[in-house]
Amino acid sequence: MSISKEIANTIVDPRAYANLARIDAAFTTLRKDAPFEVAEADGFDPFWVATRHADVLEIEKRADVFLNGAGSATLADKAANAFVHAVTGEPNLVRSLVQIDGKEHKDLRAITFPAFTPKALKALEEQIRGIAREFVDAMIAKAPECDFARDVAFLYPLRVVMKVLGVPEEHEPFMLKLTQELFGPNDPDMNRTGKEVTGEEAMNLLQQTMLDLEAYFGEVTKTFRTKPESCINSLIANAKIDGEYLTHRQMMGYYIIAATAGHDTTANTTGAAMWALAQNPEVLRQLKEDPSAMTGFVEETIRWASPVKHFMRTAIADAEVAGQQVKKGDWVMLSYHSANRDEDVFDDPFAFKIDRPIHKHVAFGSGPHVCLGQHLARMEMRILWEELLPRLSEVSLAGEPKLTQSTFVCGPKTVPIRFTVA
């Protein structure tokens, strides 16, 4: 069965991802009837849609055939892709770790990889715990209600990542604003126009945001080349490959992916976790009675949120996937959102269960492009909940949470809660 026009248009619609019932219905139908087929959505080049866990993993492992940088690494319509090619001469607006392959990817990843290992991050644990306590105290002071997304989930991961990067605290609002613009250009609440926009207009807005980020990080480079420090931004500013500093696009892409992906995905997951707790009071009781359940809780919130909804790959050779013939040049969507709700892998996938097998989800990707910051994300979420949950006795929703309108990175932009302090 091929993908219907209705479903094809749904999975490319940013508004659909802000409506869980709508997007889940579309992908559930695809997993059942057309798990790996071509979508032909209005205004878009045709693309294959990998909806099942096994197919997503297989494509990720075949990084020699399915490349990030051979085409757009994120879903964009024809007009947006044409705009990017005209502006950059390349398929992607940014040249970061998620838009490159092979030796370049390996060399760039090696620059900061040592700083993101569990051993290296252990040294930051007490500093992160201090930040968590600061935000927990501020939340408790707002009792009995707050908007957890805006008051905690957006700001706590931002503070952590900015400390790791070496960004001054007074620059955090600027970085939060630009990150939300970068990942939510189609959302009137997030973009700089406050309006609904077309795909091409969204790309134009992204370029404006990119120019602001590049201006900022140009000054960062000057600062850390003059006076190097032991932070991620200093590593990027002073990094060399084969004796040469990174190119302008490599360096700017690195700064941008570290600064934005480093907190926005964690913020979305943290907001979703509180949403799940408010809807499942037995989970809060379980975690308070059995702190050892924390690891399962963190992993389930990552699966549940799946903040990165997709990445795109482009085949550079003919290949077979799920019994289908993919041709050289074909574009493929890896739907992490769908794969993390695959009924063949997850029992009762739409239920929030903290006793699932650990690390089965694909929210951090797999293969050579697996998320560089996954250990930091897990640590900062664990520490926040270790500090917050003992201070809560009850939590419930105080209104309907709202999700960002985005086909790429999506999560709660509001999570109004009512809570009782323990």
C-alpha positions in Angstrom: 0.0 0.0 0.0 1.4 3.4 -1.0 1.3 6.5 1.3 -1.9 8.4 0.8 -1.8 12.1 -0.1 -3.5 13.0 3.1 -0.9 11.2 5.3 2.0 12.5 3.1 0.7 16.0 3.7 0.3 15.4 7.4 3.8 14.2 8.1 5.3 17.3 6.4 2.9 19.7 8.3 4.6 21.4 11.3 1.1 21.9 12.9 0.5 18.1 12.9 3.4 17.6 15.3 1.8 20.0 17.8 -1.2 17.6 17.8 -0.1 14.3 19.1 -3.4 12.5 18.3 -3.1 13.6 14.6 0.6 12.8 14.1 0.4 9.5 16.0 -2.6 8.4 14.0 -0.7 9.1 10.7 2.4 7.1 11.7 0.5 4.3 13.3 -1.3 3.8 9.9 2.0 3.9 8.1 3.7 1.3 10.4 0.7 -1.0 9.8 0.0 -0.5 6.1 3.0 1.2 4.5 6.0 1.0 6.8 8.6 1.9 4.2 7.1 3.7 1.2 7.4 6.9 -0.8 5.6 10.0 0.3 4.6 12.6 -2.3 3.5 15.6 -0.4 2.4 18.9 -2.0 5.4 21.1 -2.7 8.0 18.6 -1.6 10.3 16.3 -3.6 9.3 12.6 -3.1 10.9 10.9 -0.1 10.9 7.4 1.5 9.5 7.2 5.0 11.1 4.8 7.5 8.6 4.3 10.2 9.8 1.1 11.9 12.5 0.8 14.6 14.4 -1.9 12.7 14.5 0.0 9.4 15.6 3.3 11.1 18.5 1.4 12.8 19.5 -0.4 9.5 19.7 2.9 7.6 21.6 4.6 10.3 24.2 1.7 10.3 24.7 2.0 6.6 26.3 5.4 6.8 28.4 4.6 3.7 25.3 4.5 1.5 22.8 6.8 3.3 24.5 10.2 3.8 23.5 13.2 5.8 25.3 15.8 3.6 24.4 14.6 0.1 21.0 16.2 0.4 19.1 18.3 2.9 19.5 16.6 6.3 16.2 17.9 7.5 12.8 18.0 5.8 12.2 21.0 3.6 10.0 21.8 0.7 11.2 22.5 -2.9 11.2 26.3 -2.4 13.1 26.1 0.8 15.7 23.7 -0.6 16.2 26.0 -3.6 16.7 29.0 -1.3 19.4 27.1 0.7 21.2 26.1 -2.5 21.1 29.7 -3.7 22.4 31.1 -0.4 25.1 28.4 0.4 25.8 26.4 -2.8 25.2 23.3 -0.6 22.1 21.3 0.4 22.1 22.6 4.0 22.0 26.0 5.6 24.4 24.9 8.4 27.5 22.7 8.0 27.5 21.1 11.4 28.1 17.5 12.7 24.6 16.5 11.5 25.1 17.7 7.9 28.4 16.0 7.1 29.8 12.5 6.7 32.9 10.4 6.5 36.4 11.8 7.4 35.1 15.3 7.9 32.5 14.1 10.4 35.0 11.9 12.2 37.6 14.7 12.5 35.1 17.3 13.7 33.5 15.0 16.2 36.9 14.1 17.7 37.4 17.7 18.7 34.9 17.7 21.5 34.2 14.0 22.0 36.6 13.6 25.0 34.7 16.4 26.8 31.4 14.5 26.5 32.4 11.1 27.8 30.7 9.9 31.1 34.1 10.1 32.8 34.8 13.7 31.8 31.2 14.7 32.7 31.5 13.2 36.1 33.7 16.2 37.1 30.7 18.5 36.4 28.1 16.7 38.4 28.3 18.9 41.6 28.3 22.1 39.5 25.2 20.8 37.6 23.5 19.8 40.9 24.0 23.3 42.2 22.3 24.7 39.1 19.4 22.2 39.5 18.9 23.3 43.1 18.7 26.9 42.1 15.9 26.2 39.6 14.1 23.8 42.0 14.2 26.5 44.7 12.8 29.0 42.3 10.0 26.7 41.2 9.1 25.8 44.8 8.8 29.5 45.6 6.1 29.8 42.9 3.9 27.1 44.6 1.2 26.0 44.1 1.4 26.7 40.3 3.9 27.4 37.6 4.5 26.8 33.9 7.1 24.1 34.1 8.2 24.5 30.5 8.9 28.2 30.7 10.1 28.4 34.3 12.3 25.3 34.5 12.5 23.1 31.4 13.6 25.9 29.0 16.0 27.5 31.4 17.8 24.8 33.4 19.3 22.9 30.4 20.2 26.2 28.9 22.2 27.2 32.0 24.0 23.9 32.1 25.0 23.9 28.4 26.1 27.6 28.5 28.3 26.8 31.4 29.9 23.9 29.5 30.3 26.0 26.4 31.7 29.0 28.3 28.9 31.4 27.5 28.3 34.2 30.1 25.0 34.0 32.1 23.9 37.4 30.8 23.9 36.0 27.3 21.5 33.2 28.0 18.2 35.0 27.0 19.8 35.9 23.7 20.8 32.2 23.1 17.4 30.9 24.2 15.6 33.3 21.8 17.8 32.3 18.8 17.5 28.6 19.6 13.8 28.8 19.6 13.8 30.7 16.3 16.2 28.1 14.8 14.1 25.1 15.7 10.6 26.7 15.5 10.6 28.9 12.4 7.1 27.7 11.5 5.7 28.4 14.9 4.3 32.0 15.4 5.1 31.8 19.1 8.7 31.0 18.3 9.8 32.8 15.1 10.7 36.5 15.0 7.6 37.5 12.9 5.0 36.2 15.3 3.1 34.9 12.2 2.4 31.7 10.2 5.0 31.5 7.4 5.7 29.4 4.2 8.6 27.0 3.9 10.7 29.5 2.0 9.9 32.3 4.4 10.9 29.9 7.3 14.3 29.4 5.6 14.7 33.1 5.2 14.0 33.6 8.9 16.5 30.8 9.6 19.1 32.6 7.6 18.5 35.8 9.6 18.9 33.8 12.9 22.0 32.2 11.5 23.6 35.6 10.7 22.9 36.8 14.3 24.5 33.6 15.7 27.5 33.9 13.4 28.1 37.5 14.5 28.0 36.4 18.1 30.3 33.5 17.6 32.7 35.5 15.5 33.4 37.5 18.7 33.6 34.3 20.7 36.4 33.1 18.3 38.4 36.3 18.7 38.1 36.0 22.5 39.2 32.4 22.9 42.0 32.6 20.3 43.4 35.5 22.3 42.9 33.8 25.7 42.1 30.0 25.5 40.1 28.4 28.3 39.0 24.9 29.2 35.5 25.1 27.7 33.8 23.8 24.6 33.7 27.1 22.7 37.4 27.5 23.3 38.1 24.0 21.9 36.1 24.9 18.8 37.8 28.3 18.3 41.3 26.8 18.6 40.7 23.4 16.9 42.8 22.4 13.9 42.5 19.6 11.4 45.6 18.6 9.5 47.3 21.8 10.8 44.6 24.2 9.7 41.9 26.0 11.7 38.4 25.0 10.9 36.8 26.7 7.9 34.2 29.5 8.7 31.3 27.2 7.9 32.7 24.3 9.9 33.4 26.5 12.9 30.0 28.3 12.8 28.2 25.0 12.3 30.0 23.6 15.3 29.2 26.5 17.6 25.6 26.5 16.5 24.9 22.8 16.9 26.6 22.8 20.4 24.8 25.8 21.6 21.3 25.0 20.3 20.9 21.2 20.1 22.7 21.0 23.4 19.8 22.5 25.3 16.6 22.6 23.2 16.3 18.8 22.9 16.9 18.4 26.6 14.4 21.2 27.4 11.7 19.5 25.3 12.4 16.1 27.0 12.3 17.7 30.5 9.0 19.5 29.8 7.5 16.3 28.4 8.7 14.4 31.5 6.7 16.7 33.8 3.7 16.5 31.6 3.9 12.7 31.9 4.3 12.9 35.7 1.3 15.2 36.0 -0.8 12.6 34.0 0.6 9.6 35.8 0.6 10.2 39.6 1.6 6.6 40.3 4.9 7.3 38.6 5.7 10.1 41.1 4.9 7.7 44.0 7.0 5.0 42.5 10.0 7.2 42.0 9.8 8.6 45.6 9.6 5.1 47.0 12.2 3.6 44.8 15.0 6.0 43.6 16.6 3.2 41.6 13.7 3.5 39.1 15.2 6.9 38.0 17.2 5.5 35.2 14.1 3.9 33.7 12.2 7.1 34.1 14.8 9.2 32.3 15.0 6.7 29.4 11.2 6.5 29.1 10.9 10.3 29.0 13.5 10.4 26.2 11.5 7.8 24.2 8.2 9.5 25.1 9.4 12.9 24.0 11.5 11.9 21.0 12.3 15.6 20.7 14.2 15.2 17.4 11.3 14.0 15.1 13.4 13.1 12.1 16.5 13.3 10.1 16.8 12.9 6.4 19.4 10.8 4.5 20.2 10.7 0.8 21.2 7.4 -0.9 24.5 7.7 -2.9 24.0 4.2 -4.3 21.2 1.8 -5.1 20.2 -0.2 -2.0 17.5 -2.5 -0.6 15.7 -1.6 2.6 12.7 -3.5 4.0 12.4 -5.4 0.7 12.1 -2.1 -1.3 14.6 -0.9 -3.9 16.0 2.5 -3.0 17.7 4.3 -5.9 20.8 6.4 -5.9 19.8 10.0 -5.2 16.6 9.0 -3.3 15.7 11.0 -0.2 14.8 9.1 3.0 13.1 10.3 6.2 14.1 8.5 9.4 11.1 9.1 11.7 12.4 8.7 15.3 9.0 9.6 16.6 7.4 6.7 14.8 10.2 4.2 15.5 9.9 5.0 19.2 6.3 4.0 19.1 6.8 0.8 17.1 4.4 -1.9 18.4 6.9 -4.6 17.4 9.5 -3.2 19.9 7.6 -1.4 22.6 4.7 -3.1 24.5 1.8 -0.7 24.7 3.9 2.1 23.1 1.5 5.0 23.8 1.6 4.3 27.6 4.2 5.9 29.8 6.1 3.0 31.4 9.3 3.5 33.4 10.1 -0.2 33.6 10.8 -0.7 29.9 14.1 -2.2 28.7 16.8 0.5 28.9 18.3 2.1 25.8 16.0 0.5 23.2 14.7 3.8 21.9 16.3 5.6 19.0 15.8 9.1 20.2 19.6 9.8 20.2 20.0 8.2 16.8 22.4 5.3 16.1 25.6 4.6 14.2 28.3 7.2 13.6 25.9 10.1 14.0 24.6 9.0 17.5 24.1 12.1 19.6 27.4 13.5 20.9 25.7 15.0 24.0 23.6 12.1 25.1 25.5 11.4 28.3 25.3 15.1 29.4 21.5 15.1 28.6 20.9 12.0 30.7 23.0 13.4 33.6 21.3 16.8 33.7 17.9 15.3 33.6 18.7 12.7 36.3 20.1 15.4 38.6 17.1 17.7 38.2 14.7 15.0 39.1 16.8 13.8 42.0 16.6 17.4 43.4 13.0 18.1 42.5 11.0 15.0 43.2 11.7 14.7 46.9 10.3 18.2 47.3 7.0 17.3 45.6 4.1 15.4 47.1 1.6 15.8 44.3 1.5 17.3 40.8 -1.2 17.7 38.2 -1.9 19.7 35.1 -3.3 23.2 35.7 -4.2 23.6 32.0 -3.6 22.0 28.6 0.1 21.8 27.6 1.0 23.1 24.1 3.5 21.7 21.7 5.8 23.6 19.3 4.8 23.5 15.6 7.8 21.9 14.0 8.6 18.8 11.9 12.2 18.7 13.2 12.6 19.5 16.9 9.4 19.6 18.8 8.3 19.5 22.4 6.1 21.3 25.0 6.3 25.1 24.9 3.9 25.3 27.9 3.3 22.8 30.7 1.1 24.5 33.3 1.1 22.5 36.5 -0.3 22.7 40.0 1.8 21.1 42.7 2.0 20.5 46.4 5.3 20.9 48.2 6.4 17.9 50.3 
